[in-house]
Amino acid sequence: MSLPQQGPSPTDLSQVFDVIVIGGGITGVGVAREAVGRGLRTLLVDRGDFGGGTSAATTKYIHGGIRYLEQYDFGVVRESLRERRILALGAPHLVHQTQFIMPAWRWSKPSRALMGAGVALYDALSFDRNRGAPASLRIPHPTWLGKQRLVQQVPWLDTDGLQGGFAYHDTLNVHPERLLLAYVKSAAADGASFLTHTEVTGFAQHSDRGNVVIDGVTARDCLGGVTYTLRARVVVNAAGPWIDRVLQPLSRPLGVAVNRSKGVHVLTRPLGGPGRVDAAVFARAKSGKHVIVSPWMGGSFIGPTDTALPDGSDAVVADADDVDSILTTVNSTMNPGERALTVDDVVATTVGLRPLIRRGEQGDGGNTYSASRRHELYHHVDRGVTNLWSIGGGKWTTARATGKQMVDALLKHELRGVPTRRFDSERSGTSTTFAWAQDAAPFLAGVASAAGALGLDTATGEHLGRLYGTEYAAIIGLIGAQPGLARRITHDHGCLDVLAQAVYAVTHEGARTLDDVIDRRLVVGTLGPVSRATIGVIADVAGPLWGWDEERCGRESDAEFSRRTTLERLWRTHT
């Protein structure tokens, strides 16, 4: 399903929508997908790109949140485990079951006994994890690995005081930006409209006996400067970490407050050596801090940090302290024979903000680590504002359930009586999914075979099948029509992206800027530094599709390279 690169037509935007969703992260997309699936006229607006703020900067897992058991958040864990299964069955080409290992040392807190109890409870709460799952997506029961076996499997671990480790499984979200986009495409296929790089500047409203009645939103295209007044029966504020900012134009207390928690991850050389460790490790240091060390794209993906962002700050960037914190934590869990990680081993960072519910508008002390990951629906009619809801908190794994709960509430209140159709999001794969609850290996092999007929190697074919699902045929078709589009974008970092993907990003996936293409349509931007030459190659393909001439392609390439270099300098250099 194509996403227009410049958004819907003016005619489409002149209608009165049933629901306008503010926010193009996984929560907003989950609401939009559920709403349009049920036949509601739906528009989603985001000031940036899909997932550009938080949802593409995750630990790359669809998981139950085993550590939430420490906060006794049993309801969140159970819901997450249920949704983990649903998401995996609905997009088997974009997930992979991964073993997690939780080492236990004599000094561990919680103790080995408590860890074991937590792992057993986690297993019990996931009692339905394999219902309907093919062999490749089935999750085994946890096991205990003795010290010798654990060290063989994870040779970089510190052995001093090591007792062994608990092994359990969670689901790798291989490319979260692509899975998010697959849900966007599903909503678009059902008739939803989208405006990206468009900031909501206020609300269309009128007064009724002292109450504020929301009629829609006002918005401005951040790239073209066009302004809009967009009408809807109800507006859902799903702006994640910025839900309170969206509400500021109403100039009244609405009972919504957010703790913004900065989560940074780093991609490094592979700990233990290339290909030696195939499990994720929950590495908890004596300091009490922990990181997850995951094998990903030939390296080790490590994080996250959990740092409260001060109110009023917009500095959502990785800095040297963030990187140092991650490296110090993981290094303290490594054996002396393993070369410690330094900043020179870091090839890339990601940063996002978690939107955590704050108790009371004055705050709760800012403890983001122990804050609940549950979500909350705010119906602002209680504060004298009608036709407006906000969603606080939440997480990637439970976004489908959040969207369903939100639309259920709309149909009981503002949209009561509006005609709907049946839609079962629990058993609906994405629009690009080859089949519900089936092993992806035969599908990926078939894609590799089709790509091989055009001279592409097996790895590239499987890469296209994983990223695009059934839409791989469109990429293959572009290459068949223009063989030059089979050229690799770069050979850096083992990148498998080809030029046809950059074309498709603009013509069918709604990309409007170079970083949309580089970071959230292709894989290249997630693997390490992107050279000026590589950016230029992408601009030369994508730019003309946006109407750029040669001079602008060069200017935009320079600006994007400068932006990326500046961000990298922030985390490589102490001030």
Buried (B, 14 or more C-beta within 10 A) or exposed (E): BEBBBBBBEEEEBEBEBBBBBBBBBBBBBBBBBBBBBBBBBBBBBBBBBBBBBBBBBBBBBBBBBBBBBEBEBEEBBBBBBBBBBBBBBBBBBBBBBBBBBBBBBEEBEBBBEBBBEBBBBBBEBBEEBBEEBBEBBEBEEBEBBEBEBBBEBBBBBBBEEBBBBBBBBBBBBBBBBBBBBBBBBBBBBBEBBBBBBBBBBBBBBEEEEEEBBBBBBBBBBBEEEBEBEBBBBBBBBBBBBBBBEBBEEBEEEBBBBBBBBBBBBBBBBBBBEEEBBEBBBBBBBEEEBBBBBBBBBEBBBBBBBBBBBEEEEEEBBBBBBBBBBBBBBBBBBBBEEBEEBEBEBBBBBBBBBBBBBBEEEEEBEBEBBEBBBBBEBBBBBEBBBBBBBBBBBBBBBBBBBBBBBBBEBBBEBBBEEBEBEEBEBBEBBBBBBBBEBBBBBEBBBBBBEBBEEBEBEBEBBBBBBBBBBBBBBBBBEBBBEEEEBBEBBBEBBEBBBBBBBBBBBBBBBBBBBBBBBBBBBBBBBBBBBBEBEBBBBBBBBBBBBBEBEEEBBBBBBBEBBEEBEEBBEBBBEEE
